[in-house]
Amino acid sequence: MVVKDADAGDPGLGGGGPGSAARAVTGWRSPRTIIRTALADLVNRSWRAVQRTGVITAETAAGRRFAAFGSGSSVAFPTGTIFGERWIEIGAGTLIGAHITLCAGMVPGQDLGADTVLRIGDRCVIGRGSHVIAHRSIEIGDDVFMGPYVYITDQNHSYADPEAPIGRQWPSNTSVSIGPGSWLGAGAIILPGARIGRNVVVAAGSVVRGVVPDRCVVAGVPAKVVREYVPGSGWKPPTRDAAGSCAMRAIDGRDVEQAVAEMVHTLTPYESAD
């Protein structure tokens, strides 16, 4: 004896068979479909309620764990990894997306001293899935906007000992600063020692190190200046002379041949931190 599934004729489930066209016209749904739809609606409404309830603000217990948490700021739920709040300051009116990682120190409970290690300014936006991991000092100015999945850190692995595993060597820390009014595109990576000026655009997927001047657009791996603001002229590609000047300033201990290669083959972006 063959028992036919009750949903076999339900067009909403991909079924066919006699009467399916009529059922589609009349909006008929099987009991299984009705129950499944009701459960899906319940799950979605419940999840939205959980998201609203789980938001971190200055008034919540989680918000009070931070060194400072400004009025009107929020961290969306669910979060990623958050620890070291005692050394993290968040300004007013800042919106931080879901699945964010905000860390001060290497592990929870680490004593980092008296000073703030991670400071986020007023009216910033940090996109979902981003990681901001501070060990020494990360300063994010006011009105900095970030797309999703941006990665910012002030710590790098050391490889001074060629015999020891890199992951077991003590890391090095170099401060990072991002100037006010800047925009960091999706997937941008800001490496230790980066000093980004004000009103800078970092293109999506770029990897930034060293000093980036004010009011320019950087792109690529490593990021290079592709446009700069010239008073009286507006936004222009960087000139060869300006690129050469940047390259010479970037020598800082490297050989001249390398610097000349940079001038010839690239419009050199900014001063290296090395």
Beta strands, then each sheet from edge to edge (+ up, - down):
strand 1: 68-69
strand 2: 74-75
strand 3: 82-83
strand 4: 88-90
strand 5: 95-96
strand 6: 101-104
strand 7: 118-120
strand 8: 125-126
strand 9: 131-134
strand 10: 138-140
strand 11: 145-146
strand 12: 151-153
strand 13: 155-156
strand 14: 172-173
strand 15: 176-178
strand 16: 183-184
strand 17: 189-190
strand 18: 195-196
strand 19: 201-202
strand 20: 207-208
strand 21: 211-212
strand 22: 216-219
strand 23: 224-230
strand 24: 234-236
sheet 1: 1+ 4+ 7+ 10+ 15+ 18+ 21+
sheet 2: 2+ 5+ 8+
sheet 3: 3+ 6+ 9+ 12+ 17+ 20+
sheet 4: 11+ 16+ 19+ 22+ 23- 24+
sheet 5: 13+ 14-
end
